[in-house]
Amino acid sequence: MSALYRKYRPQKFSDLLGQSDLVTVMINTTKLDRFAHAYIFYGTRGTGKTSVARLVAKTANCTDLEYKKKHGEACDACDACMKINQGVTLDIFEIDGASNRGIDEIRELKEKIRVSPAFLRYKIFIIDEAHMLTTPAWNALLKVFEEPPAHAIFILATTEFEKIPKTILSRAQRYFFKPQGIKEISEKLLTITKEEKINADKDALELIATFADGSFRDAESLLDQLRSLAPTLTKDVIEEALGRLGPASIRELALAICKNDLKNSLALVKKYARDGVNFPDLIRELIELLRLALTLHLAPALESDLIVDFGETESAIIKELATLCLPEKISPLLKGLIAAYEESGTTPFPQLSLELALIENIK
């Protein structure tokens, strides 16, 4: 895990970005002191599931009841909060479901549950990647969920909600963690760069946010990885380092496609190959760009909904392409690009997959 992600992990519910509904629920839960015995947090990677699980652990155990009732947050000053922040309490257990997925591990966990907390009000059991548990493990855990001890709170985090048994789902409160928009992620990155004195221009931060695919954690990890590459991080520096192109660089190819210019399209693909671009990433970014442009072309009224999550650069590109996207041409091309993307990860000639998709669909 990157140093930046650890340093800028939310320390209270109000620090969470892009999860306003969840924040409201958790603050009200804290004010009323009505914590459930089991929670399921689900959503894509890097959206804050384990961070919120740790906040629940701290807030439920905070001993300053007046502060919690007034603010709906942990006080961060009592002995319980301090021990949790320092990671020295024996009453909070974080379990990796991928490596502790069997019946024996759950039986061991059940033994720990029976014993009252050593110091805190609640014992907290956080199971990450919970969908990896085996069927016997789920059955053993279900017995605990059916008769939960008053001193225990379970928090299951998963990226694959559909794999959680219905018997477990029915006995837990469920919260969806939304993937974050480029605008929100780039704004947080801007805050971090100011705090860390990292020189990065606006386009560079938007590009990192684009590559993060809705994950704050991935964005912060990328920034941490790239921060020492140059005195100032720019779009070009990032693209060269990662072998990936952002929307601004793919714009020229997308315009050539929309203008039915096969010759220029193939010339650009050749240039990308010479520059060492990763073709699966390139095709995926191209698909997303053309998909959004086609949607906006067909439904202009959706503009505010479509581009609200994007940065200024990508929003402008989508709107520009939308005026040129003809459905009868782009729809079959998208199907061809999807097939090319699927092939590009397995073929030794990923460039050829893209070229054939363009040749077959640009007449």
N, C-alpha and C positions, 0 to 999 in steps of 0.2 A: 504494500500500500504506500502511496506517495507521501512524502513529508507534508506537502501542501494540503492534501486531503485530510490528514490527521489534524493538522494545525487549525484548519478552518471547518472542522466538523461542527455542526450546530450544538450549542450548549444549552439552549432552551427552545421551547416550541415556537416562539415568535421568530427565531432565527431561520426557520424552515422557509424555503422559497418555493413557490409554485404549488403548494399543498394547502391552500387556504381553508378548504372545508375540513380537512383533517385537523389542522391547527385549532380551529374553532371548537371541534368536538373534544380534543384533548385538553384544552384550557378549561372548558366547562366541566369535564370529568374531574379535573384536578380541584376546581373550586368546590365541587359537591362531594369530593372524596369518594367517588363511586367507580373505582377501578374494577374491570371485569376480571374473572379468573383466567380467561384465555383470549388471546387476540391472534388473528391471522393477517399479516401484512403482505400484500402481493403486488407485483408490478415488475417492470423491466429493471435490469441491473443499474446500480448507481443512482437510484431515485430517493434514497434515504431510509430504507426499511430498517436496517440495523441501527442506524443513528437514532431513529425515533424509538426503537426498542430500548436503547440505552437511556433515552430521556424518560421513558415510562418507568424504567427501573429506578432512576434517580428521583423522579417526582413522586412516585408512590411511596418511597421510603423517606422523603424529606420530613423532618420532625417539626418544622416551623409551620404549624397548621394555620396560624393567622395569616402568614405571608401567602400560603397557597390559596387560602380562601379569597384573599383580596386580588392576587395577580394571576392565579391559575398556572403558576410556574414553581419550580423548585427554588429554594432560597439561595442555594450555592454557598451557604455559610455555616450551616449546622454540621455536626460531626458526621452524620450519615452522608450528606452531600459531599463533604470533603473526602471521605473515604472512597466513595464511588468515583469521584473525579480522579483520585490518585490510583484507582484500580487495586486497592489493598483489601477490599472486603471479600469474605468467603461465602457470602450469601447470594452472589450473582454468578450464574453459570452460563457461559456462551458455548454452544455445542454446534459443531459442523455436521450437518445432517449427511453430507456426502461421505464422511469418514467414520461416522458413528451411527450407522444406519440399521444395525441389527438388533435382535431381541435381547442379547446380552447387555448391550449398552443401555437400552431402555430400562431393563431390570435394575441396572446399577443406578440409573437416574431415579427410579421409583424409591429406592432405598434412601437416597438423599432427600427426597420430597417428604418422607415420613418425619424426618428430624426437624425440629423447630429452628428458625433462623438463629444464628449465633449472635448477631448484633443488630441487624436491620428489622424493620417491621415485616417485610415480605422477603421470601426467597423468590428470586426471579430466574426463570429458565428460558433462555433465548436459543431457539433452534434455527440456525440458518440453513438454507437449501433444504427445507423440510420435505420437499417432494421426493427427496432421495431415500427416505426411510422405506424399509421393507414392509410387506404386509403384516408379518408377525409383530414387527415393531409398532406399527399403527394400532394393532389390536391391543397390545400391552398399554400403549399410551391412552387408548380410549377408556380403559378402566379407570385411569387417573382422572380423565376429563369428566367421567360420569359422577365421581365423588371427589371433587377437588378439595384439598385441605384449605382452610381459611388463610393460611400463611403463604400460599404459593400463587404465583402468576406465571402463566405460560405465554410466550410470544413466538409464534412460528412465522418465519420469513421465507418467501418463496417467489421464484420467477415463473413457476408453472402451477398456477392455481388449480387448473383442471385435474391435477394429479393428487390433490388432497382429498381423502375419503369424505363422503357426504356425512358420515357419522361424526367426523371431527368438525366439519364445517358448521353443523347444526348446533354445536356446543361452544362456539367461539364468536366473538365480534370480528367482522371482516372489514378491512380498509384497503382500498386500491390506491396505489402510489402512481401518479401520472408521470409519464416521461415529460421532460422539460423542454420548453421552446428555446430556439437559438438566442432570442432576445434576452430571456432570463439568465441563461447560462453565461452569455457574453458580459452581461452586467455584473454578475458575480466575479467573473474573471478580471474585469476592470478594477473592481474593489481590491482583489488580491494583488494585482500588479502594482497598485498604488501603495499598498501596505508593504509589499516586498521590494519595492523600488525596481521592478522589472520593466524595462522599456519594451513596449509592444504597441504597434499601431492598431487602430480600430478594426481594419480588415483582417489582421492576423487573429485577433480575439474572436471575431465572427467565424473565421475559418476553423479555429480550434473547437468552437461551440458546435459547428456543423458536423465535424468529424466525431464528436462525442455521442451522437445519436441519442440525445435526450438524457444523458447521464452526467450529473454534476461531478461524480467521482472520476469518470473517464476524462472529462474536460480538465479537471485539476491535475490529474496524473499526466496528461499530455503537456500541460503548461510546465509542470515540474521537469518533465523530460526535455523540453525544448528550450528552457530559459537560458541555458548557457551556450546556445549555438551561435549567437551573434550579439553585438552590442545592442541592436534593436531587432526585435522579432517582427518580420514582415510576412505577408502572404507568400512571397516567393521563397523565402527561407524555409518556411514550414512545408510547402509543397515539395521542395527539393529534398528535405530531410526525410519525409515520410513516403515519398514516391506516390503521393496522392494529389489529385487536383480538386479544388473546390469549385463551386458554381461559377465564379467569375472566370476561371480558366476554361471551364467546359462550355461557357456561353458561346464561344466562337463555333465550336462543333455543333451545338444545338441550333444555332442560327443557320448554319450551312444545311443542316438536315431539314429544317422548316422551310428553307428556300429551295429545296430540291436540288441542291448543289452537290452531286455525288463526287465530282472530282476534288473539290476542296475538302469534303468530308474525309475522303480516303487519305488525302495529303496530311490532314491533321492527325489522323490515327497513326500514320507513319512517323510523324514528328513525336507523338507521345511515346511510341515504342523506342525511338532513339533516345528519348529523355529518361527512359527507365521507369515509366509510369506503371503502377500495378493495375492490370486490366480488369480484374474482377471488381475492384473498387471504382474504377472509372465507369464501367458499364452500370453499376448500381447507382452511382451519382447521376448519370445521364438519364436513367429510367425515372428516377425521382423527379428530376427537373422537368422532363417532358410530361410526366404524369400530372404534376401540379399545373403546368402551363395549359395542358389540354382541359383539365377540369375548370380552370378559370375562363378559358375560351368558351366552353359550353354553358357555364353558369356564372356570368359576371357578377351577379348579386352576392356570390359567396366570397368576394374579394376580401372583405374584412375578416372573415373566418379563416380563410386559407393562409393569409400572410401575416396574421397577428403574431404568430410564434417565430417569424423569421426576422433576420437582421435586415438593415436597409439595403445592402448590396443584393442579397438574394431576392428580396421582395421586388426590387426594380427589374431584375433579370426575368423573374417569373411573369411579371406584367408585360414586359417587352415581348417575350416568346408567345404569350397568350394571343397576341394580335396576329401571329403568323401560323399558329397551329391549326391545320385542317384535320378534322377528325378522321376523314376517309384515308388520310395518309399516316397520321400518327398512331392511330389505333392498331393497325397491323404491324407497324414498326415496333411498338411497345411489346407485342407478343414475340416478335423476332429477337428483341433485345433481352427479354426474359430468358428465352432459350439460350441465347449467347452467354448470358450470365451463368446459367446452370452448367454450361459446357466449360466455361473459362476456368473454373476451379479444378478441373480434372484433365483437360487437354494440355499437351505441351505447346500448343499454338493458340494461346488465348487471344492474341491480336487477330488471328484469322477468324475466330468466332464473331468478333465485332464487325470485321470487314464484310463477311458474308451476309450478316444481318442488314448492313447498310446497302450492299449491292442488290439484295433481293427486294428491298422495300423502297429504295429511292429510284424512281424511274425518270 
